[in-house]
Amino acid sequence: LLGFALGSVQPMVMSLLHQITPPARHGEALGLRLMAINASSVLMPMLFGSAGAVIGVGGLFWVVGCAVGGGARTAWRMGENHPAESPQKG
């Protein structure tokens, strides 16, 4: 399920990168995306493994859960700033 979810989101991320970057910088944006993905594949297991050894696995889950909750709240607020256009009756 995780692979399916990540694979279905990839086209949207690529489209977003092409929309928000200047035309001359598309390659740089895609390179930075790939670099971030590869770096996180190496760093995240080491980071979470170290944190789990220090504070325990239960504490680590609570920290990650709070971070996800905070990010969801921020994303929700960003959506309020840009309401979807509703069709006009007329």
Secondary structure, DSSP 8 states (H G I E B T S, - for coil): -HHHHHHHHHHHHHHHHHHHS-GGGHHHHHHHHHHHHHHHHHHHHHHHHHHHHHH-HHHHHHHHHHHHHHHHHHHHHHHHHS--------
